[in-house]
Amino acid sequence: MNVKWFLNTEMYNNSTFFEKSIKELYPDDWGQKLILITFISENGGAK
């Protein structure tokens, strides 16, 4: 599966749920994780 496609699709179609999941997984630094995930999805990231 293409990671970039998956992240972009999740952030577009399920942004509220996606953000809530990140908050639950990383309660102390979810904002930084969200920024990192956004950066990765916009710049190709892992393939």
C-alpha positions in Angstrom: 0.0 0.0 0.0 1.2 3.5 -0.8 1.8 5.3 2.5 1.4 8.7 1.0 -1.9 7.9 -0.5 -3.2 6.3 2.7 -2.2 9.2 4.9 -3.6 11.8 2.5 -6.9 9.8 2.2 -7.3 9.4 6.0 -6.5 13.1 6.7 -9.0 14.2 4.0 -11.8 11.7 4.5 -11.5 11.1 8.3 -9.7 14.1 9.6 -11.6 14.3 12.9 -11.2 10.5 13.6 -7.6 10.5 12.4 -6.7 13.4 14.8 -8.5 11.8 17.7 -6.6 8.6 17.1 -3.3 10.4 17.1 -4.3 12.2 20.4 -5.0 8.8 22.0 -1.8 7.1 20.7 0.5 10.1 21.6 -1.2 12.0 24.4 1.9 14.0 25.3 3.1 15.1 21.9 0.2 14.5 19.5 0.6 17.9 17.9 4.2 17.2 16.9 3.2 13.8 15.6 0.4 15.3 13.5 2.9 17.8 12.0 5.3 15.0 11.3 2.7 12.9 9.6 1.5 15.8 7.5 5.1 16.5 6.4 5.7 12.9 5.5 2.4 12.7 3.6 3.2 15.8 1.6 6.8 14.9 0.9 6.6 11.2 0.0 7.9 9.6 3.2 8.4 5.9 3.3 7.5 4.0 0.2 
